[in-house]
């Protein structure tokens, strides 16, 4: 069953076409990866799905309903959340306070929000940082906080925009394991990522886009050998490193 359906989606900014006639589906409980070179339209795609931008044409179907015109906070109430490539914490608040804001999407009392936030911080490995001010966190902890803020809204579908980017090897491995657990616990994931280890390890399927158009779709092993994807994005070095 498709939880998310993107149908013939297009978006242009002036004369620049960012997304062109793009279609794909994401099944409930799965992880779908989005790859492509810088400027391919990946973040624009996320903005269209989550209500930050309005499509010129096409439809986005979530849980069977057309979500065109809904604002981000309305979509959040329906169970759709996202993270951002550039982390956006409430810098002067503590880690716990940041996550409580997300929890208030589902609960009313401060006590319940605190309980929910503490559980999420435990899940993402930030429980010991709960009293720290967000502005002093390392990039790795900021990425985890961005994830925690989204998880606190209890999403059915979470869109992750380069949540692994900028992390060291240990942090990357920890994040991959964390995302696998989150998915196994029932959250469907749509992920943009340039770190090939992460995208190839996590994704059930991958959609590759270039200049806003889909140039490939399939399982990671298939996408990694697709000539159009190799030419546009992966490059020969990646193929050689994989031993193909």
matplotlib code that plots the C-alpha trace (Angstrom):
import matplotlib.pyplot as plt

x = [0.0, 1.3, 1.6, 2.9, 2.2, 3.9, 2.1, 3.5, 4.8, 6.4, 7.8, 9.6, 11.1, 11.0, 12.7, 14.4, 12.7, 13.4, 11.0, 9.7, 6.9, 8.2, 6.3, 7.0, 5.4, 6.5, 5.0, 4.0, 6.9, 9.6, 12.6, 12.9, 16.1, 16.4, 19.7, 21.1, 23.7, 23.6, 20.9, 18.9, 15.8, 15.8, 15.1, 12.5, 10.8, 10.7, 9.4, 6.6, 5.6, 5.7, 3.8, 6.7, 6.3, 3.3, 3.6, 2.8, 1.2, 0.8, -0.5, 0.9, -1.2, -0.7, -2.7, -5.0, -5.8, -4.6, -2.5, -2.1, -2.5, -2.0, 0.5, 3.4, 1.8, -1.4, 0.6, 2.4, -1.0, -1.7, 1.6, 4.1, 7.3, 10.7, 14.2, 16.3, 19.7, 20.8, 19.9, 17.4, 17.3, 15.8, 19.4, 18.7, 16.6, 17.8, 17.8, 14.9, 12.9, 13.5, 12.1, 9.1, 8.0, 7.6, 5.9, 3.2, 2.0, 0.4, 0.0, -1.4, 0.2, 3.8, 4.3, 3.2, 5.4, 8.4, 7.8, 7.5, 10.6, 12.7, 11.7, 12.7, 16.0, 16.7, 16.0, 18.4, 21.2, 20.8, 19.4, 22.7, 22.6, 19.0, 20.0, 22.5, 21.7, 21.2, 23.6, 26.6, 26.0, 28.4, 27.2, 26.6, 24.5, 22.6, 21.7, 20.4, 18.4, 16.9, 15.8, 14.5, 12.4, 10.7, 10.2, 8.6, 5.6, 5.0, 5.1, 3.9, 6.2, 9.4, 11.4, 15.1, 17.2, 20.9, 20.7, 24.0, 25.9, 28.9, 29.1, 32.3, 32.5, 31.3, 28.4, 27.4, 27.3, 25.3, 22.8, 22.3, 21.6, 19.3, 17.3, 17.0, 15.5, 13.1, 11.9, 11.5, 9.4, 6.9, 8.0, 8.2, 11.2, 11.9, 15.6, 17.8, 21.5, 24.8, 26.6, 26.4, 27.1, 24.0, 21.7, 22.7, 22.5, 19.2, 17.0, 14.6, 14.4, 16.1, 14.8, 17.6, 16.8, 18.8, 17.6, 14.3, 13.6, 13.6, 16.5, 16.4, 14.4, 14.9, 16.7, 20.1, 22.0, 20.2, 20.6, 24.3, 24.7, 22.4, 24.4, 22.4, 22.7, 26.5, 27.0, 24.9, 25.8, 27.7, 30.7, 33.1, 35.0, 31.9, 31.5, 35.1, 35.0, 32.0, 34.0, 31.6]
y = [0.0, 3.4, 5.8, 8.6, 9.1, 11.8, 12.2, 14.2, 16.9, 20.0, 23.2, 26.1, 29.3, 31.8, 30.1, 27.5, 24.1, 22.6, 19.5, 18.2, 15.6, 13.6, 10.5, 7.8, 5.9, 5.1, 2.1, 2.2, 0.9, 1.2, 3.5, 5.3, 7.1, 10.2, 10.8, 13.2, 15.9, 19.3, 21.3, 18.3, 19.5, 17.2, 19.8, 21.5, 18.1, 18.0, 21.6, 20.6, 17.5, 19.3, 22.5, 25.0, 25.5, 25.1, 22.8, 24.3, 21.0, 17.4, 15.9, 14.7, 12.0, 11.2, 8.4, 8.4, 12.1, 15.0, 17.3, 20.2, 23.5, 22.3, 24.1, 22.4, 22.6, 21.0, 18.2, 17.7, 17.1, 14.4, 12.6, 14.0, 15.6, 16.6, 17.6, 20.2, 20.0, 23.1, 22.3, 24.7, 24.4, 27.0, 28.1, 29.7, 26.8, 23.6, 20.3, 19.1, 22.3, 22.0, 18.5, 19.4, 21.9, 19.0, 16.9, 19.6, 18.7, 15.6, 16.3, 19.3, 19.3, 20.3, 17.1, 14.8, 16.8, 16.4, 12.6, 12.3, 14.4, 12.4, 9.2, 10.6, 11.9, 8.4, 7.0, 9.3, 9.2, 12.7, 12.0, 13.1, 16.4, 17.3, 20.3, 21.8, 24.9, 23.9, 26.5, 24.8, 21.4, 19.8, 19.2, 15.5, 16.3, 19.0, 16.4, 14.1, 17.0, 17.8, 14.2, 14.2, 17.4, 15.6, 12.3, 14.1, 14.9, 11.1, 11.0, 8.2, 9.5, 11.4, 13.2, 13.4, 15.9, 14.9, 13.8, 12.0, 14.8, 16.2, 13.3, 11.3, 7.6, 6.6, 9.1, 7.9, 4.3, 5.3, 7.3, 4.5, 2.0, 4.6, 5.1, 1.4, 1.1, 4.0, 2.3, -1.1, 0.6, 1.6, 5.0, 5.2, 7.2, 9.3, 10.3, 12.6, 11.8, 12.2, 9.7, 6.6, 4.2, 5.5, 5.7, 2.2, 0.6, 2.1, 2.3, -0.4, 1.5, 4.6, 7.3, 9.2, 12.6, 15.0, 18.5, 17.7, 14.6, 11.0, 9.2, 5.9, 3.9, 0.6, -1.4, -0.1, -2.8, -1.9, 1.8, 1.5, -0.1, 2.1, 3.9, 7.1, 7.3, 6.6, 9.3, 11.9, 11.3, 8.2, 8.4, 5.7, 5.9, 4.7, 1.8, 0.8, 1.1, -1.4, -3.8, -3.6]
z = [0.0, -1.0, 1.9, -0.4, -4.1, -6.1, -9.5, -12.4, -10.1, -11.7, -10.4, -12.0, -10.6, -13.4, -16.3, -14.1, -14.1, -10.7, -10.9, -14.1, -14.4, -11.5, -10.2, -7.7, -4.8, -1.3, 0.4, 4.1, 6.3, 3.6, 3.1, -0.2, -1.0, -3.3, -5.0, -7.5, -8.0, -6.4, -8.1, -9.1, -7.3, -4.3, -1.6, -3.9, -4.0, -0.2, -0.1, -2.5, -0.5, 2.9, 1.9, 1.8, -1.9, -4.2, -7.3, -10.8, -11.7, -10.4, -7.2, -3.9, -2.2, 1.4, 3.1, 0.1, 0.2, -1.9, 0.3, -2.2, -0.4, 3.1, 5.2, 7.0, 10.4, 9.0, 7.4, 10.7, 12.3, 9.7, 10.5, 8.0, 9.4, 7.9, 8.8, 7.1, 5.5, 7.5, 11.1, 12.6, 16.4, 18.7, 19.5, 22.9, 24.2, 25.8, 23.9, 25.9, 25.3, 21.5, 21.5, 23.7, 21.1, 18.6, 21.3, 21.8, 18.3, 19.8, 23.6, 25.5, 28.9, 29.6, 31.7, 28.8, 26.4, 28.7, 29.0, 25.2, 24.6, 27.0, 25.3, 21.9, 23.3, 24.5, 21.1, 19.3, 21.9, 23.2, 26.7, 28.4, 26.4, 27.4, 29.6, 27.2, 25.1, 21.5, 20.1, 21.7, 20.2, 17.8, 14.2, 15.0, 18.0, 16.0, 13.3, 16.0, 17.5, 14.1, 13.9, 17.5, 16.9, 13.9, 15.7, 18.7, 16.4, 16.1, 12.3, 10.1, 7.4, 8.0, 5.3, 6.0, 4.2, 4.5, 8.1, 7.7, 5.9, 7.8, 10.3, 11.0, 10.5, 13.9, 13.9, 10.4, 11.5, 14.6, 12.6, 10.1, 12.9, 14.5, 11.3, 10.8, 14.3, 13.7, 10.5, 12.1, 14.8, 12.1, 10.7, 6.9, 5.6, 2.6, 2.6, 0.6, 1.1, -0.6, 1.7, -0.5, 2.4, 4.1, 1.1, -0.2, 3.2, 4.3, 1.2, 0.0, -3.3, -4.7, -7.1, -8.9, -10.3, -12.5, -13.5, -11.8, -13.9, -12.8, -14.5, -12.6, -10.0, -8.4, -5.7, -4.6, -6.4, -9.7, -9.3, -8.6, -12.1, -14.0, -16.8, -16.7, -12.9, -13.1, -15.7, -14.0, -10.3, -9.1, -11.4, -12.4, -9.2, -7.2, -9.6, -9.3, -5.5, -5.5, -7.7, -10.6]

ax = plt.figure().add_subplot(projection="3d")
ax.plot(x, y, z, "-o")
ax.set_aspect("equal")
plt.show()
